[in-house]
Amino acid sequence: MREHVDRRSWRHHALWGWLVALLFMGLAAPAAPASPSFVARCELEGVVDTGSGAYLTDCVKRAEDGGASALLVRLDTPGGSLEATRAVVRAFLGSRVPVLVWVGPSGARAGSAGVFIALASNVSAMAPGTNIGAAHPVGMKGEDVEQVGGEELARKLENDTVAFAEGIAQQRGRNPEWAAAAVRDSASVPADRAVQLHVVELIAPTEAAFLTAVDGRRVQVAGGDNVTLATREARVVSLEPGLSQRVVHALAQPSLVYLLFLVAALGLVAELSHPGAVAPGLIGGVALVLALMASATLPVRSGALVLMLAGVGLIVAELFVTSGLLGVAGVGLLILGGVFLMDRFEPDWFVEPSFRLSWGVMLPTALVLAGSAAFIAYRSAQTRRLPQRGGDAGLVGESGTALAPVTPSGGEVFVHGERWRAVSFTPIREGARVVVRAVEGLTLTVAESMP
């Protein structure tokens, strides 16, 4: 009997053991077969700002979480915020997924801050007709930093940036001497020369050619792990930026900042001069908020904004004075404000000399605004010379018909579609044509109209 009970107990424990083992195997085994290899893709076109920097760092995280075999970044930038660039570099260097940077298509550039992003990748390639370099900060007219901010500031800024570039290049096994020259001497090279100098690894005309060329290459990711790239047959999945990242990046345009501040100034002036219009004030308020958001993501000079607002004020004053001089001065201030709008000497920004407000936007905008003000002023002057058509004074000279005899003591006439009480220095018969000579309250002084 005891043996029978022990046998049942053994079977009971064995059954539970098998159940636990099966449960553990079920939990440990994957719920579904592994997905095929894919390459996550994102792109940076334009300024490296708060929005685009957050987008690139987010792409690294999403590629890691999604199990991507690599992250492909298409790069075309004139440079941008050094702080945003540092955040992107930190994300690239700390990525557990290989980061591939392709400067393209032909005609693109990895300018200034873009140099650091390209150096921080595991593998870089450039399309034919592209260039990389010019990471030295310059003043508004291309002058050296020392001429603008002093020798000490220039040395401190340059040494810090050189160390930053050399550190990235050494960690990724690239040319640290050229990285230092890109900062100190604004060195810039085309694609073929960049390969010779070991700044980038490949020349690739397209993204697909780049992915094919790097297939099978071994790279080291964060943590010291060596990863073999499997990109030839991998599908490419684009990672889109979030709405806030899109908005911030879209606002980071010098031309847009210029136009938004002008719209804001005009809208608020129109609302203040015509209270209750609502629409101009609403448009101006929204434009002002957007302009302030954009200026927070760009190195904007506050003095340039003051010049622009003063220019708008002078052009608006021209509508009332019509002297011509105020309008010309206003146009001059708008252009001057646009010239000095972007502060490329800002220590936290590294951009190419081409990063500025375009004359193709600034000059036509100022001229159109001034021309519109001049046209309105001209039409207003013409209107002031016309005879008055409204109110009591507008009745003088109007013709009508006597509805009853009109005498110095009174009468009734029909003028301008209405019945009026009327008086006349000479009697006027009923039905005669009359003309209004004066208006006193609700009484017209009329005279008989000659046929």
ZIHUCOR-V6106 format. One record per residue. RES is the residue in one small letter. SS is DSSP state (helix for helix, strand for strand, loop for the rest). PSI is psi in whole degrees, -180 to 180 (none if undefined). BURIAL is b if it has 24 or more other ideal C-beta (glycine too) atoms within 12 Angstrom, else e. Layout:
BEGIN
res-><RES/RES>
ss-><SS/SS>
psi-><PSI/PSI>
burial-><BURIAL/BURIAL>
END
This chain:
BEGIN
res-><m/r/e/h/v/d/r/r/s/w/r/h/h/a/l/w/g/w/l/v/a/l/l/f/m/g/l/a/a/p/a/a/p/a/s/p/s/f/v/a/r/c/e/l/e/g/v/v/d/t/g/s/g/a/y/l/t/d/c/v/k/r/a/e/d/g/g/a/s/a/l/l/v/r/l/d/t/p/g/g/s/l/e/a/t/r/a/v/v/r/a/f/l/g/s/r/v/p/v/l/v/w/v/g/p/s/g/a/r/a/g/s/a/g/v/f/i/a/l/a/s/n/v/s/a/m/a/p/g/t/n/i/g/a/a/h/p/v/g/m/k/g/e/d/v/e/q/v/g/g/e/e/l/a/r/k/l/e/n/d/t/v/a/f/a/e/g/i/a/q/q/r/g/r/n/p/e/w/a/a/a/a/v/r/d/s/a/s/v/p/a/d/r/a/v/q/l/h/v/v/e/l/i/a/p/t/e/a/a/f/l/t/a/v/d/g/r/r/v/q/v/a/g/g/d/n/v/t/l/a/t/r/e/a/r/v/v/s/l/e/p/g/l/s/q/r/v/v/h/a/l/a/q/p/s/l/v/y/l/l/f/l/v/a/a/l/g/l/v/a/e/l/s/h/p/g/a/v/a/p/g/l/i/g/g/v/a/l/v/l/a/l/m/a/s/a/t/l/p/v/r/s/g/a/l/v/l/m/l/a/g/v/g/l/i/v/a/e/l/f/v/t/s/g/l/l/g/v/a/g/v/g/l/l/i/l/g/g/v/f/l/m/d/r/f/e/p/d/w/f/v/e/p/s/f/r/l/s/w/g/v/m/l/p/t/a/l/v/l/a/g/s/a/a/f/i/a/y/r/s/a/q/t/r/r/l/p/q/r/g/g/d/a/g/l/v/g/e/s/g/t/a/l/a/p/v/t/p/s/g/g/e/v/f/v/h/g/e/r/w/r/a/v/s/f/t/p/i/r/e/g/a/r/v/v/v/r/a/v/e/g/l/t/l/t/v/a/e/s/m/p>
ss-><loop/helix/helix/helix/helix/helix/helix/helix/helix/helix/helix/helix/helix/helix/helix/helix/helix/helix/helix/helix/helix/helix/helix/helix/helix/helix/helix/helix/loop/loop/loop/loop/loop/loop/loop/loop/loop/strand/strand/strand/strand/strand/strand/strand/strand/loop/loop/strand/loop/helix/helix/helix/helix/helix/helix/helix/helix/helix/helix/helix/helix/helix/helix/helix/helix/helix/loop/loop/loop/strand/strand/strand/strand/strand/strand/strand/strand/loop/strand/strand/strand/helix/helix/helix/helix/helix/helix/helix/helix/helix/helix/helix/helix/loop/loop/loop/loop/loop/strand/strand/strand/strand/strand/loop/loop/loop/loop/loop/strand/strand/strand/loop/helix/helix/helix/helix/helix/helix/helix/loop/loop/loop/strand/strand/strand/strand/loop/loop/loop/loop/strand/strand/strand/loop/loop/loop/loop/strand/loop/loop/loop/loop/loop/strand/helix/helix/helix/helix/helix/loop/helix/helix/helix/helix/helix/helix/helix/helix/helix/helix/helix/helix/helix/helix/helix/helix/helix/helix/helix/helix/helix/loop/loop/loop/loop/helix/helix/helix/helix/helix/helix/helix/helix/helix/loop/loop/loop/strand/strand/strand/helix/helix/helix/helix/helix/helix/loop/loop/loop/loop/loop/strand/strand/loop/loop/loop/helix/helix/helix/helix/helix/helix/helix/helix/loop/loop/loop/strand/strand/strand/loop/loop/loop/loop/loop/strand/strand/strand/loop/loop/loop/loop/loop/loop/strand/strand/strand/strand/loop/loop/loop/loop/helix/helix/helix/helix/helix/helix/helix/helix/helix/loop/loop/helix/helix/helix/helix/helix/helix/helix/helix/helix/helix/helix/helix/helix/helix/helix/helix/helix/helix/helix/helix/loop/loop/loop/loop/loop/helix/helix/helix/helix/helix/helix/helix/helix/helix/helix/helix/helix/helix/helix/helix/helix/helix/helix/loop/loop/loop/strand/loop/helix/helix/helix/helix/helix/helix/helix/helix/helix/helix/helix/helix/helix/helix/helix/helix/helix/helix/helix/helix/loop/loop/loop/helix/helix/helix/helix/helix/helix/helix/helix/helix/helix/helix/helix/helix/helix/helix/loop/loop/strand/loop/loop/loop/loop/loop/loop/strand/strand/strand/loop/loop/loop/loop/loop/loop/loop/helix/helix/helix/helix/helix/helix/helix/helix/helix/helix/helix/helix/helix/helix/helix/helix/helix/helix/helix/helix/helix/helix/helix/helix/helix/helix/helix/loop/loop/loop/loop/loop/loop/loop/helix/helix/helix/loop/loop/loop/strand/strand/strand/strand/loop/loop/loop/strand/strand/loop/loop/strand/loop/strand/strand/strand/strand/loop/loop/strand/strand/strand/strand/strand/strand/loop/loop/loop/loop/strand/loop/loop/loop/loop/strand/strand/strand/strand/strand/strand/strand/strand/loop/loop/strand/strand/strand/strand/strand/strand/loop/loop/loop>
psi-><-44/-40/-37/-42/-43/-38/-40/-40/-42/-43/-38/-48/-36/-40/-46/-36/-44/-40/-44/-42/-44/-40/-44/-42/-35/-37/-37/-31/149/143/-24/156/150/142/152/157/140/155/123/143/136/168/145/112/118/-158/144/101/-171/-42/-51/-34/-44/-35/-44/-42/-35/-34/-39/-47/-43/-35/-40/-47/-32/-6/31/148/-21/164/121/127/120/128/130/96/145/-4/-160/-151/128/-36/-44/-38/-42/-39/-41/-44/-43/-42/-41/-45/-28/9/138/-4/134/135/123/126/127/118/109/175/-169/135/-11/176/153/79/144/-110/-25/-23/-45/-37/-42/-40/-29/-7/162/-41/134/148/157/142/153/141/12/169/160/141/-159/60/16/129/140/167/-173/-33/18/6/160/153/-35/-35/-23/-48/-2/158/-43/-46/-41/-44/-44/-47/-42/-46/-40/-42/-37/-44/-38/-48/-44/-39/-42/-47/-43/-40/-34/4/31/-176/102/-28/-43/-37/-41/-39/-32/-30/-50/-42/10/36/136/134/153/179/-48/-38/-34/-36/-42/-37/1/40/-42/167/-32/161/123/123/-26/168/-41/-42/-36/-47/-36/-40/-33/-2/130/-8/140/131/159/128/-179/139/-5/3/140/130/134/123/132/84/-7/-49/5/141/149/125/118/135/114/146/157/168/-46/-38/-39/-45/-48/-42/-38/-33/-18/59/124/-41/-39/-40/-45/-49/-39/-41/-37/-45/-41/-45/-46/-42/-43/-38/-42/-39/-39/-33/-20/73/138/-7/-27/-59/-50/-41/-39/-47/-44/-39/-44/-44/-37/-42/-45/-39/-40/-39/-43/-41/-25/-20/0/156/81/134/127/-34/-36/-36/-38/-41/-42/-44/-39/-38/-42/-42/-41/-38/-39/-39/-29/-27/-28/-30/-38/48/-23/-37/-39/-41/-43/-44/-39/-43/-43/-41/-36/-43/-43/-41/-38/-37/-40/12/-47/125/90/-1/-5/121/-25/9/140/107/159/159/-22/-11/96/175/127/139/-29/-19/-45/-51/-50/-37/-46/-41/-40/-43/-45/-39/-39/-42/-40/-40/-44/-41/-40/-44/-34/-40/-39/-41/-37/-24/-12/151/149/134/-11/163/-168/-42/-24/-15/-22/126/-9/148/155/-166/139/118/-19/162/136/126/175/-21/-14/178/-170/135/163/110/134/35/13/155/133/146/137/155/157/143/-24/142/142/131/160/138/-7/155/136/161/139/128/-28/162/125/103/-120/16/132/140/119/166/156/133/134/139/none>
burial-><e/e/e/e/e/e/e/e/e/e/e/e/e/e/e/e/e/e/e/e/e/e/e/e/e/e/e/e/e/e/e/e/e/e/e/e/b/b/b/b/b/b/b/b/b/b/b/b/b/b/b/b/b/b/b/b/b/b/b/b/e/b/b/b/e/e/e/b/b/b/b/b/b/b/b/b/b/b/b/b/b/b/b/b/b/b/b/b/b/b/b/b/b/e/b/b/b/b/b/b/b/b/b/b/b/e/e/b/b/b/b/b/b/b/b/b/b/b/b/b/b/b/b/b/b/b/b/b/e/b/b/b/b/b/b/b/b/b/b/b/e/e/e/e/b/e/e/e/e/e/e/e/e/b/e/e/b/b/e/e/b/b/e/b/b/b/b/b/b/e/b/b/e/b/b/b/e/b/b/b/b/b/b/b/e/b/b/b/b/b/b/e/e/b/b/e/b/e/b/b/b/b/b/b/e/e/b/b/e/b/b/e/b/b/b/e/b/e/b/e/b/e/e/e/e/e/b/e/b/b/b/e/e/b/e/b/b/e/b/e/b/e/e/e/b/e/b/b/b/b/b/b/b/b/b/b/b/b/b/b/b/b/b/b/b/b/b/b/b/b/e/e/e/e/e/e/e/e/e/b/e/e/b/b/e/e/b/b/e/b/b/e/b/b/b/e/b/b/b/b/b/e/e/b/b/e/b/b/b/b/b/b/b/b/b/b/b/b/b/e/e/e/e/e/e/b/b/e/b/b/b/b/b/b/b/b/b/b/b/b/b/b/b/b/b/b/b/b/b/b/b/b/b/e/b/b/b/e/e/e/b/b/e/e/b/b/e/e/b/b/e/e/b/b/e/e/b/e/e/e/e/e/e/e/e/e/e/e/e/e/e/e/e/e/b/b/e/b/b/b/b/b/b/b/e/b/e/e/e/e/b/b/b/b/b/b/e/e/e/b/b/b/b/b/e/e/e/b/e/e/e/b/e/b/b/b/b/e/b/e/e/e/b/b/b/b/b/b/e/e/e>
END
